[in-house]
């Protein structure tokens, strides 16, 4: 159903929350002009300085300190919830009974390069994937004296696996189809305890003073596992939050029936491909620079010209536009994944944890 305007808000003003806030600000400028007016209404965060700073930086009308203020506001139509994980089953059940748009932010689905690879897998020269090998390595937890925060207090599987592994699993399924079973899980906690913060430990808690008291880390610094996809492909996954020198290193290789391709987030606007051509002297990996022939580039960037480039922040703009389009009843972009897909992702992660508890034996993913 079309509407005269859409008021938007973001709950959570940390790093990812800022990306959502910026995405909404930029969304009306990309792809097409039929989107209704987007009103930047509110940013909410329990840590008020975050809410105030983000609202001012991105031009939102007000800052709030509770999610209830957003839920009760009459001038808000669309909300991004960018806080710690919630009850996925209850949310999916509620969404199934509602006619409102409910979606999950698997932002890497908006990568032009990943989508270009997917096109070659589903209908191009590569053909179906036989082996997906992916990693998501970060170093935000590398320092043993970084303060204790909510990130380190959950149970097994709620650490690196749930924080960044969730995105890697979705990329694997985006290219290969659903995961049906996992095995061989290793969940490792390499930093056994962390100092208690003397102030508010928000975000990645950099620069917060700490005490001499230390608390045990309850979840995983590293997660590795293998998976089987419904099409018979094999997946190998590696996730870490203590990978020194790698702030945000997502990458993968896909080996397919007709060739192979690879992607590295550090070079977001390109990918490599080997398509198995008969001419052996040129049958190797070659670099492909993203341009208007690939998804999301035409009118998705101010300079939609070959090899100009883009970064991960642009994915949030494309995602916000797709979400707003669906709310407005428009049908230009692929829709954001629904809550049922988010619930499936959580079930894959649950199976990963169960495989760790079962000495790595195969665990089927609940349908």
C-alpha positions in Angstrom: 0.0 0.0 0.0 1.4 3.4 -1.0 1.6 6.1 1.6 2.4 9.9 1.6 5.5 9.5 3.8 7.4 7.0 5.8 8.8 8.0 9.2 11.9 6.0 10.2 13.7 5.2 13.4 16.7 3.1 14.6 16.9 1.4 17.9 20.6 1.0 18.7 23.2 3.6 17.9 26.4 1.7 17.9 28.5 1.0 14.8 25.8 -1.0 13.0 23.1 1.3 14.2 24.9 4.3 12.6 25.1 2.3 9.4 21.3 1.8 9.4 20.7 5.5 10.2 23.0 6.6 7.3 21.3 4.0 5.0 17.9 5.5 5.5 19.3 9.0 4.9 20.7 7.9 1.6 18.0 5.5 0.4 15.7 8.1 -1.3 18.6 9.1 -3.6 19.2 5.7 -5.2 17.6 3.6 -7.9 14.4 5.5 -8.6 12.3 8.5 -7.5 8.9 7.0 -6.8 9.6 6.3 -3.1 7.4 8.4 -0.8 9.0 11.1 1.4 11.3 9.5 4.1 11.2 11.3 7.4 14.2 10.8 9.6 12.4 10.8 13.0 14.3 9.2 15.9 17.4 7.3 17.1 17.1 5.4 20.4 19.9 4.0 22.5 20.2 3.2 26.3 23.5 5.0 26.2 22.2 8.6 25.6 25.4 10.1 24.2 25.3 7.5 21.4 21.6 8.4 20.6 22.2 12.1 20.6 25.4 11.9 18.5 23.9 9.7 15.8 20.7 11.7 15.6 22.7 14.9 15.0 25.1 13.3 12.6 22.5 11.9 10.3 19.8 14.6 10.7 17.2 12.8 12.7 14.6 14.9 14.6 15.2 13.5 18.1 17.1 11.1 20.3 15.5 8.7 22.7 16.8 6.4 25.5 14.3 3.5 25.3 12.8 1.3 22.7 9.4 1.9 24.2 9.6 5.5 23.1 10.0 4.3 19.5 7.3 1.6 19.8 4.8 4.1 21.1 5.5 7.0 18.7 2.7 7.9 16.3 5.0 9.5 13.8 7.2 6.3 13.1 6.3 3.8 10.4 9.6 1.8 9.9 12.2 0.7 12.5 15.6 -0.9 12.4 16.3 -2.9 15.6 20.1 -3.0 15.9 20.7 -4.4 19.3 21.6 -7.8 20.8 19.7 -10.9 19.6 16.1 -11.4 20.7 13.6 -14.3 20.7 13.7 -15.3 17.1 10.9 -17.9 17.3 8.5 -15.5 18.9 9.3 -12.8 16.4 8.9 -15.0 13.4 5.6 -16.4 14.8 4.2 -12.9 15.3 5.4 -11.8 11.8 3.6 -14.7 10.2 0.3 -13.5 11.7 0.8 -9.9 10.7 0.4 -8.0 7.4 3.3 -5.7 8.3 6.7 -5.9 6.6 9.2 -7.7 8.9 12.7 -8.3 7.6 16.2 -9.4 8.7 19.3 -7.3 7.8 21.6 -9.8 6.1 23.4 -6.9 4.6 25.9 -8.9 2.5 23.1 -10.0 0.3 23.3 -6.4 -1.1 26.9 -6.7 -2.2 27.2 -6.2 -6.0 30.1 -8.6 -6.2 28.5 -11.3 -4.2 25.3 -11.0 -6.3 27.4 -11.1 -9.5 29.0 -14.4 -8.4 25.5 -15.7 -7.5 24.3 -14.9 -11.0 27.1 -17.0 -12.4 26.3 -19.8 -10.0 22.5 -19.9 -10.6 22.4 -19.3 -14.3 25.8 -18.5 -15.7 29.1 -20.1 -16.5 29.9 -21.4 -13.0 27.0 -23.7 -12.3 26.1 -25.2 -8.9 28.6 -24.9 -6.1 30.3 -28.1 -4.9 32.4 -26.5 -2.2 32.0 -23.2 -0.3 35.0 -22.2 1.8 34.3 -19.1 3.9 35.8 -17.1 6.7 34.9 -14.0 8.8 37.9 -12.9 10.8 37.9 -9.8 13.1 40.2 -8.6 15.9 37.9 -6.6 18.1 38.4 -9.1 20.9 42.1 -9.6 20.5 43.3 -7.6 23.6 43.1 -9.7 26.8 42.7 -6.5 28.8 39.8 -5.2 26.8 36.9 -4.7 29.3 34.2 -7.3 29.9 30.9 -6.5 28.2 27.7 -8.2 27.1 29.6 -9.6 24.0 31.5 -12.0 26.3 28.8 -13.0 28.7 26.5 -15.3 26.7 26.7 -19.0 26.5 28.5 -21.2 23.9 27.8 -20.0 20.4 26.8 -16.5 21.4 30.2 -15.1 20.9 32.0 -14.9 17.5 29.6 -17.4 16.0 26.5 -15.4 16.7 28.1 -12.0 16.2 29.8 -12.5 12.8 29.3 -16.2 11.9 25.6 -15.5 11.4 26.5 -13.4 8.4 29.0 -15.9 7.0 26.4 -18.7 7.2 23.9 -16.5 5.3 26.4 -15.8 2.6 27.0 -19.5 2.2 23.3 -20.2 1.9 22.8 -17.2 -0.4 25.2 -18.9 -2.9 24.6 -22.6 -2.2 21.0 -23.0 -0.8 20.0 -24.2 2.6 22.3 -25.9 5.1 20.8 -29.3 6.1 23.5 -30.5 8.6 26.7 -29.5 10.3 29.5 -31.4 11.9 33.1 -31.1 13.2 32.5 -28.0 15.3 35.2 -26.5 17.5 34.3 -23.6 19.7 37.3 -22.1 21.4 37.7 -19.5 24.2 41.3 -18.4 24.0 41.0 -15.4 26.4 39.5 -17.0 29.5 38.7 -13.8 31.4 38.5 -10.0 31.0 38.7 -7.1 33.4 35.5 -5.5 34.7 34.9 -2.0 33.3 34.9 1.0 35.6 32.6 2.9 33.2 29.9 2.1 30.7 31.3 -0.6 28.3 29.4 0.2 25.1 30.2 -0.8 21.5 33.6 -2.5 21.5 34.4 -0.7 24.7 37.7 0.8 23.4 39.3 3.2 25.9 37.1 2.3 28.9 39.1 2.2 32.2 39.1 -1.2 33.9 39.5 -2.5 37.4 41.7 -5.3 38.8 38.8 -7.7 39.0 38.3 -10.1 36.1 35.3 -12.1 35.0 35.2 -15.3 33.0 34.5 -15.2 29.3 31.4 -17.4 28.7 31.4 -17.8 25.0 33.5 -18.4 21.9 36.4 -16.4 20.5 36.8 -18.8 17.5 34.3 -21.1 15.8 35.1 -23.6 13.0 32.7 -26.2 11.5 31.7 -28.0 8.3 28.3 -28.1 6.7 26.3 -30.0 4.1 24.0 -28.1 1.8 20.7 -29.4 0.4 22.2 -29.7 -3.1 25.0 -31.9 -1.8 27.7 -29.2 -1.6 30.2 -29.1 1.2 30.8 -26.0 3.3 33.8 -25.1 5.5 33.5 -22.1 7.8 36.0 -20.3 10.0 35.0 -17.4 12.4 37.2 -15.4 14.8 37.0 -12.2 16.9 40.7 -12.4 17.9 42.3 -12.5 14.4 45.1 -9.9 14.9 45.3 -7.2 12.3 42.1 -8.1 10.6 39.4 -5.6 11.6 36.6 -6.9 9.3 37.9 -9.7 7.0 35.1 -11.6 5.3 36.0 -13.7 2.3 35.1 -16.9 0.5 35.8 -19.2 -2.4 33.2 -21.1 -4.3 34.3 -24.1 -6.3 31.6 -25.1 -8.8 30.8 -27.6 -11.6 32.0 -25.2 -14.3 34.7 -23.1 -12.6 35.3 -21.1 -9.4 35.1 -17.6 -7.9 36.3 -15.7 -4.9 35.5 -12.5 -2.9 37.4 -10.5 -0.4 35.5 -7.7 1.5 38.8 -5.7 1.7 38.3 -5.3 -2.1 34.6 -5.0 -2.0 34.1 -3.6 -5.5 35.7 -6.6 -7.3 35.8 -10.4 -7.4 37.9 -13.0 -9.2 36.6 -15.8 -11.4 37.9 -18.8 -13.3 35.3 -20.1 -15.7 36.9 -23.3 -17.0 37.3 -22.1 -20.6 38.9 -24.6 -22.9 41.9 -22.3 -23.8 44.3 -23.6 -21.1 46.7 -20.7 -21.6 44.1 -18.2 -20.2 42.2 -20.6 -18.0 43.1 -19.0 -14.6 41.6 -16.6 -12.1 41.0 -13.1 -13.5 39.9 -9.9 -11.7 36.5 -8.5 -12.4 35.9 -4.8 -11.5 32.3 -4.1 -10.5 30.4 -1.8 -12.9 26.9 -1.1 -14.3 26.6 -4.6 -15.8 26.5 -5.9 -12.2 23.6 -5.7 -9.6 22.9 -2.5 -7.6 25.4 -0.3 -9.5 23.2 1.5 -12.0 21.7 4.5 -10.2 22.7 2.9 -6.9 25.8 5.1 -6.7 26.4 8.8 -7.5 29.1 7.7 -10.0 27.6 4.5 -11.4 30.6 4.1 -13.7 32.8 1.0 -14.3 35.5 0.5 -11.7 34.7 3.7 -9.6 34.2 1.4 -6.6 32.1 1.3 -3.4 32.3 0.0 0.1 30.4 -2.0 2.7 28.5 1.1 3.9 26.7 1.2 0.5 25.2 -2.2 1.2 23.2 -0.6 4.1 21.8 2.0 1.7 20.7 -0.6 -0.8 19.2 -2.6 2.0 17.3 0.4 3.5 15.9 1.2 0.0 14.7 -2.4 -0.5 13.0 -2.3 3.0 11.3 1.1 2.3 10.2 0.0 -1.2 8.4 -3.0 0.3 6.7 -0.9 2.9 5.6 1.5 0.1 4.3 -1.3 -2.1 7.0 -0.9 -4.7 8.7 -3.8 -6.5 12.1 -2.8 -7.9 14.7 -4.5 -5.7 14.9 -8.0 -4.3 13.1 -8.1 -1.0 14.9 -8.3 2.3 14.8 -11.7 3.8 11.9 -12.3 6.2 12.0 -13.3 9.8 11.5 -17.0 8.9 14.9 -16.9 7.1 16.4 -15.2 10.2 15.0 -18.0 12.3 16.4 -20.6 10.0 19.8 -19.0 10.4 19.5 -19.3 14.2 18.7 -22.9 13.8 21.8 -23.5 11.8 23.8 -21.8 14.6 22.1 -24.0 17.2 23.1 -27.1 15.2 26.7 -25.8 15.1 26.7 -25.5 18.9 25.0 -29.0 19.3 27.8 -30.5 17.1 30.4 -29.0 19.4 28.6 -30.6 22.4 28.4 -33.9 20.6 32.1 -34.3 19.8 31.6 -33.0 16.3 29.1 -35.5 15.1 26.7 -34.5 12.4 23.6 -32.6 13.6 20.7 -32.0 11.3 19.3 -28.5 11.0 15.6 -28.3 12.1 13.3 -27.4 9.2 
